[in-house]
Amino acid sequence: MRLTPLALFVKHDGQSARAAVTCEYKCGNACFHEVPNTSGGAYFGDIVSSLNRRGLLKGGAAAVLAVGAGSALAACGDDARNAGSATPSPNGPPGTGTEFGAVAPNKEDAIVIPDGYDQSVVIRWGDPLFADAPAFDFDKQSAAAQAKQFGYNNDFAALLPIEGQANAYLLVVNHEYTTGPHMFRGYDKEAPTDEQNAITQAAHGLSVVEVHGEAGTGKLTSAFGKYNRRITATTEFKLTGPAAGSDFLKTSADPTGTKVLGTIANCSGGVTPWGTVLSGEENFNGYFANSDKVTEPAAAARLKRYGFTPGKTPNRWERTDKRFDLAQEPNEANRFGYVVEVDPWDPASTPIKHTAMGRLKHEGATIYVTKGGDVVSYTGDDEKFDYMYKFVSSRKVQSGGGASSMRHNLTILDAGTLYVAQLTGDHPEKVDGTGATPSDKGFTGTGRWIPLLETGSDGKGKSLVDGMSAEEVAVFTRLAADKVGATKMDRPEDFEANPYTGKVYVALTNNDNRGKDGKQGPDEANPRNMNKNGQILEIDDDHTGTKFTWSLLLVCGDPKAADTYFAGFDKTKVSPISCPDNLAFDPYGNLWISTDGNALKSNDGLFSVVLDGANRGATKQFLTVPRGAETCGPVVTESRVLVCVQHPGEADDATPENPLSHWPDGGAAQPRPSVAVVWKKNGGRIGF
């Protein structure tokens, strides 16, 4: 039976606290290159809204089947520890608060959690997934071993119950990128060995691993289960949708344009109602060398719009694999940047790349199913001044566990309409770049979804953008969105829909180029110049239609600063929060936010936010991750919280001989990206 998942440091001019080495390997130094979006774009003040805000549909009646997933700062005092602590009732109004003592900002080399909670590590980089896999040895790595071990830099996580087994789950995790200087002693970044390149390719992709719960606690332990699987940068994928077979996707190794080896740069993701896992290919541009050798004008312009840069790549895979040399395989890069779908219940299945959902730097893809059974996927293009998208399928979910139902469900994301968002502010004349609240209701506005591409039941596409073919819209989606005047956002990352209200939340991480000379200025959804701390957007969407209203739930940063906003909640009673990245919901409708690149001189963390009632906007820090790490992939259930701790100890002056962090093993051990779990010591409910 097919399961339905349960709702479950070189500083950048005072901006993000990411180390330069992280920027180099994670996003190809995007912050140090010209912003790829040089289009005219859409300024709020120039858009004449034709929307009737009062006529928009509300999401309260909808049902969702997806899961969740500086200055020196004063430590949070008693007011912050108790902010929004009204105990939520499982049978009462959703999203009314959480009960735990807020964790203070810190720089500890540990996961710091509230009093009354406990924690453990579920799985670490290099831990074996199969009985015949060797134990991890930092000094004796091999590609063959890594292909059977847990991958590097875990980001998104999904926890799927195994039918018929009490307290047993599949943990599905993707692996975003690798950092050679921190993985190997004596690493020569100019000339990695062939074996090192093969190891880093094997450390990408996804891991599927069976985990078992412990009676009386929330602890999870990995096991050698029959579903365990590694997907890497060399695993075969199938291309589907209107670009499959396109000349843009054909290479010397694949003249059909329908098969791709591997998935890379996987960031966040989502879980589908039919039991599969989605993952977004994000910073794929940083893996391809020699964009300057592509001289055909149209192709060169496309590469520039996607952020490809001249010369060598950080990983140097092009030395051993011509796929990653654009001078030899100019189309290979067009085969990355998609939403991928993996069936974790069938280890022999071929994963899919969905071209109908567009090609961009997908942070992830999250699914919302309306009361009428319509399937909607939301995704952000994680780049400064890029856009927000949704895909509305023309197919509905088929229930049951039969093979025919699964075959149908695996095509749901191959037929439908792709849209991009355009937003209008209610108070454009009051937005001056300082972040000052423009009205007593905060930052508010309306918006519309502009259609880009329609894919029929036969898989063939119809372009809805003048001057572009369907294949061009599917493969060069950014250019299509430029043409229709989509609104430039401050790095749109994760989307999550509230399972109770249907409202959609978007993490806008930061944009320190906002308002700089020659760059687009502030607007009501992106209200600060040189925005280093980010914001959370709340959308009340007509999910299958084209209209929505929006407001800013949070304008993040130090609550002592004038340019922060917490939905009108008392700022003396909230935790400082910076650079929101991934989002999740607990079973009671409270929003949880993980951060990446905290610009407030504290470790990154995980925060709860109240969405309804008198405490709306109350923000509390639940945990912090170790030095140099980023908080990813939160899963918040009634009994446990999972976080992916990515790149612990990653700093410019750190080396394997002089590590910044020794987490998770302590002592003199090397830092290892890992998945951790936190639970209440008495076995109670999270947040109560």
LINRAMO-V245727 format. One record per pair of residues at least 12 apart in sequence whose ideal C-beta (glycine too) atoms are under 7 Angstrom apart, sorted by the first residue. I is the first residue (numbers start at 0). J is the second residue. Records with the same first field share a line. If there is no record, write none. Layout:
I: J + J
This chain:
0: 162 + 400
1: 273 + 274 + 400 + 404 + 405
2: 159 + 160 + 162 + 274
3: 64 + 272 + 274
4: 66 + 159 + 270 + 274
5: 66 + 160
6: 66 + 498 + 586
7: 66 + 67 + 158 + 634 + 636
8: 650 + 651
9: 651
11: 30 + 511
12: 511
13: 531
14: 509 + 511 + 531 + 598
15: 509 + 531 + 578 + 596 + 598
16: 596 + 597 + 598
17: 596
18: 627 + 649 + 650 + 651
19: 651
20: 178 + 180 + 649 + 651
21: 646 + 649
23: 313
24: 176 + 177 + 178 + 313
25: 175 + 176 + 282
26: 282 + 285
27: 282 + 284 + 285 + 308 + 313
29: 306 + 382
32: 306 + 308
34: 383 + 384 + 512
35: 303 + 304 + 305 + 306 + 382
36: 382 + 384 + 385 + 487
38: 481
40: 487 + 519
41: 421 + 484 + 485 + 486
42: 519 + 522
43: 422 + 423 + 424 + 427 + 522 + 523
44: 427
46: 421 + 423
48: 423 + 445
50: 445 + 447 + 546
52: 445 + 548
55: 539 + 541 + 546 + 547 + 548
56: 541 + 544
57: 539
58: 500 + 501 + 502 + 539 + 540 + 542
59: 500 + 501
60: 370
61: 369 + 370 + 501 + 542
62: 368 + 370
63: 367 + 368 + 496 + 498 + 501
64: 272 + 368
65: 269 + 270 + 365 + 366 + 367 + 496
66: 270
67: 495 + 583 + 584 + 591 + 633 + 634 + 635
68: 156 + 157 + 583 + 632 + 633 + 634
69: 557 + 598 + 599 + 600
70: 557
72: 104 + 557 + 575 + 599 + 600 + 601
74: 103 + 104
75: 101 + 103 + 574
78: 571 + 572
79: 101 + 572 + 573 + 574 + 619
80: 100 + 101
82: 572 + 573 + 617 + 619
83: 96 + 97 + 609 + 614 + 617 + 619
84: 96 + 97 + 98
85: 614
86: 98 + 687
87: 587 + 589
89: 587
92: 611 + 612
93: 499 + 587 + 588 + 611
94: 499 + 587 + 588 + 589 + 609 + 610 + 611
95: 609 + 611 + 612 + 614
96: 609 + 614 + 617
97: 589 + 607 + 619 + 686
98: 686 + 687
99: 113 + 621 + 686
100: 113 + 114
101: 574 + 619 + 620
102: 604 + 620 + 621 + 622 + 623
104: 575 + 599 + 601
105: 601 + 602 + 623
106: 601 + 602 + 626
107: 602 + 623
108: 625 + 626 + 660 + 661 + 662
109: 625 + 662
110: 622 + 624 + 625 + 675
111: 622 + 623
112: 622 + 677
113: 621
115: 679 + 680
116: 677 + 678 + 679 + 680
117: 216 + 678 + 680
118: 675 + 676 + 677
119: 218 + 676
120: 663 + 673 + 675
121: 170 + 210 + 219 + 221 + 674 + 675 + 676
122: 149 + 208 + 221 + 673 + 674
123: 149 + 663 + 671 + 673
124: 149 + 150 + 151 + 671 + 672 + 673
125: 148 + 149 + 671
126: 148 + 149 + 221
127: 147 + 148
128: 147 + 148 + 149 + 206 + 208 + 227 + 229
129: 147 + 223 + 227
130: 223
132: 144 + 147 + 148
135: 148
137: 669
138: 184
140: 198
141: 194 + 198
142: 194 + 197 + 198 + 201
145: 198 + 201 + 202
146: 201 + 229 + 231
147: 229
149: 206 + 208
150: 174 + 202 + 203 + 204 + 206
151: 174 + 177 + 182 + 202 + 672
152: 174 + 175 + 176 + 177 + 645 + 646 + 672
153: 172 + 174 + 631 + 632 + 643 + 645 + 672 + 674
154: 173 + 175 + 265 + 266 + 267 + 631 + 632 + 643 + 645
155: 172 + 173 + 266 + 267 + 268 + 278 + 363 + 631 + 632
156: 170 + 172 + 632 + 634 + 641 + 643 + 674
157: 171 + 268 + 270 + 276
158: 170 + 634 + 641
159: 171 + 343
166: 211 + 212
167: 209 + 211
168: 210
169: 207 + 209 + 226 + 343
170: 208 + 210 + 674
171: 205 + 207 + 276 + 343
172: 205 + 206 + 643 + 674
173: 205 + 265 + 268 + 278
174: 202 + 203 + 204 + 205 + 206 + 265
175: 264 + 265 + 266 + 645
176: 264
177: 199 + 202 + 203
178: 646 + 649
179: 191 + 195 + 199 + 314
181: 649 + 653 + 655
183: 195
184: 655 + 656
191: 315
193: 319
196: 315 + 316 + 318 + 319
199: 314
200: 231 + 232 + 233 + 316
201: 231
203: 231 + 232 + 263
204: 229 + 230 + 231 + 232 + 234 + 261 + 262 + 265
205: 230 + 265 + 278 + 341
206: 229
207: 226 + 227 + 228 + 343
208: 221 + 227
209: 222 + 224 + 226 + 227
210: 222
215: 682
216: 678 + 682
217: 638 + 639 + 676 + 678
218: 676 + 678
219: 676
226: 343 + 344 + 346
228: 346
230: 262 + 341 + 350
231: 261
232: 261 + 263
233: 260 + 261
234: 261 + 350
235: 258 + 260 + 349
236: 259 + 262 + 339 + 349 + 350 + 351 + 352
237: 257 + 258 + 349 + 351
238: 256 + 257 + 258 + 259 + 352 + 354
239: 351 + 353 + 354 + 413
240: 353 + 354 + 355 + 413 + 454 + 458 + 473
241: 354 + 355 + 454 + 458 + 459 + 460 + 469 + 470 + 473
242: 354 + 470 + 473 + 474
243: 256 + 257 + 354
244: 256 + 257
245: 470 + 474
247: 330 + 333 + 470 + 474
248: 330 + 333 + 334
249: 330
250: 328 + 330 + 331
251: 328
259: 334 + 352
262: 280 + 339
263: 280 + 283 + 286 + 335
264: 280 + 281 + 282 + 283 + 286
265: 278 + 279 + 280
266: 279 + 281 + 362 + 363 + 381
267: 279 + 362 + 363 + 493 + 581
268: 363 + 364
269: 363 + 364 + 365 + 366
271: 366
272: 366 + 368 + 396
273: 396 + 405 + 408
274: 344
275: 340 + 341 + 342
276: 341 + 343
277: 338 + 339 + 340 + 364
278: 339
279: 338 + 361 + 362 + 363 + 364 + 378
280: 335 + 336 + 337 + 339 + 361
281: 360 + 361 + 362 + 381
282: 360
283: 335 + 336
284: 305 + 306 + 307
285: 312 + 313
286: 312 + 314 + 316 + 323
287: 307 + 312 + 323 + 325 + 332
288: 310 + 311 + 312 + 317 + 323 + 324 + 325
289: 310 + 324 + 325 + 326
290: 302 + 307 + 308 + 309 + 325
291: 309 + 310
292: 325 + 326
293: 325 + 329
298: 329
301: 475 + 478
304: 477 + 478
305: 477
306: 382
307: 332
333: 474
336: 358 + 359 + 360 + 361
337: 352 + 353 + 354 + 356 + 358
338: 353 + 356 + 361 + 364 + 378
339: 351 + 352
340: 353 + 409 + 412
351: 409
353: 412 + 413
354: 473
355: 412 + 413 + 414 + 415 + 417 + 454 + 473
356: 376 + 390 + 412 + 417
357: 388 + 417 + 473 + 476
358: 473 + 474 + 475 + 476
359: 380 + 476 + 477
360: 380 + 381 + 382
361: 378
362: 378 + 379 + 381 + 492 + 493
363: 378 + 493
364: 376 + 378
365: 377 + 494 + 495 + 496
367: 496 + 542
368: 396
369: 542 + 543
372: 395 + 396
373: 391 + 395 + 542 + 543
374: 392 + 395 + 396 + 411
375: 389 + 391 + 542 + 543
376: 389 + 390 + 412
377: 389 + 494 + 503
378: 494
379: 491 + 492 + 493 + 494 + 505
380: 477 + 491
381: 490 + 491 + 492
382: 490
383: 490 + 510 + 512
384: 487 + 510 + 519
385: 477 + 487 + 488 + 491
386: 419 + 420 + 480 + 485 + 486 + 488 + 491
387: 420 + 488 + 491 + 505
388: 417 + 418 + 419
389: 418 + 448
390: 412 + 415 + 417
391: 415 + 416 + 543
392: 411 + 412 + 414 + 415
393: 414 + 415 + 456
394: 410 + 411 + 414
396: 408 + 411
413: 454 + 458
414: 454 + 455 + 456
415: 454
416: 450 + 453
417: 451 + 452
418: 448 + 449 + 450 + 451
419: 449 + 451 + 480 + 483 + 485
420: 446 + 448 + 485 + 486
421: 446 + 447 + 449 + 484 + 485 + 486
422: 444 + 446 + 486 + 524 + 549
423: 444 + 445 + 446
424: 444 + 522 + 523 + 524
425: 443 + 444 + 523
426: 438 + 523
427: 522 + 523
430: 521 + 522 + 523 + 526
432: 514 + 520 + 521 + 527 + 528
433: 562
434: 526 + 527 + 554 + 562
436: 564
437: 523
441: 550 + 551 + 564 + 566 + 567
442: 523 + 524 + 526 + 550 + 551
443: 550
444: 523 + 524 + 549
445: 548
446: 547 + 549
447: 545 + 546
448: 545
449: 483 + 485
450: 463
451: 463 + 464 + 472 + 476 + 479 + 480 + 483
452: 469 + 472 + 473
460: 473
464: 479 + 482 + 483
467: 479
487: 519
488: 507 + 524 + 525
489: 507 + 509 + 510 + 513 + 525 + 530 + 533
490: 507 + 508 + 509 + 510
491: 505 + 507
492: 506 + 508 + 580
493: 506 + 580 + 581 + 582
495: 582 + 583 + 584
497: 584 + 588 + 610
498: 584 + 588
499: 588
502: 537 + 538 + 539
503: 538 + 540
504: 535 + 536 + 537 + 552 + 582 + 590
505: 536 + 538
506: 535 + 579 + 580 + 581 + 582 + 592
507: 525 + 533 + 534 + 536
508: 533 + 578 + 579 + 580 + 595
509: 530 + 531 + 532 + 533 + 578
510: 525 + 530
511: 529 + 530 + 531
513: 525 + 527 + 528 + 529 + 530
514: 528 + 529
515: 529
524: 536 + 549 + 551
526: 554
527: 562
531: 598
532: 555 + 556 + 577 + 578 + 598
533: 555 + 577 + 578 + 579
534: 551 + 553 + 554 + 555
535: 551 + 552 + 553 + 579 + 592
536: 549 + 551
537: 549 + 550 + 552
551: 564
552: 566
553: 565 + 566 + 608 + 618
555: 576 + 577 + 579
556: 577
557: 575 + 599
558: 570 + 573 + 575
565: 616 + 618
566: 615 + 616
567: 616
568: 614 + 615 + 616 + 617
572: 617
573: 617 + 618
574: 606 + 618 + 619 + 620
575: 599
576: 592 + 594 + 606 + 618
577: 594 + 597 + 598 + 599
578: 594 + 595 + 596 + 597 + 598
579: 592 + 594
580: 593 + 594 + 595
581: 593 + 631 + 632 + 633
583: 633 + 634 + 635
585: 635 + 685 + 686
586: 636 + 637
588: 610
589: 607 + 608 + 609 + 610 + 686
590: 608 + 610
591: 605 + 606 + 607 + 633 + 635
592: 606 + 608
593: 605 + 630 + 631 + 633 + 642
594: 630
595: 629 + 630
602: 623 + 624 + 625 + 626
603: 623 + 624 + 628 + 629 + 630
604: 620 + 622 + 623 + 624 + 630
605: 621 + 622 + 630 + 633 + 642
606: 618 + 619 + 620 + 621
607: 619 + 621 + 686
622: 642 + 677
624: 642 + 644
625: 644 + 647 + 660 + 662
626: 647 + 648 + 659 + 660
627: 646 + 647 + 648 + 649 + 650 + 659 + 660
628: 644 + 645 + 646 + 647
629: 645 + 646
630: 642
631: 643 + 645
635: 685
637: 684 + 685
638: 678 + 684 + 685
639: 676 + 677 + 678 + 685
640: 676 + 677 + 685
641: 674 + 676
642: 675
643: 674
644: 672 + 673 + 675
645: 672
646: 672
647: 660 + 662 + 670 + 672
648: 660 + 670
655: 669
658: 670
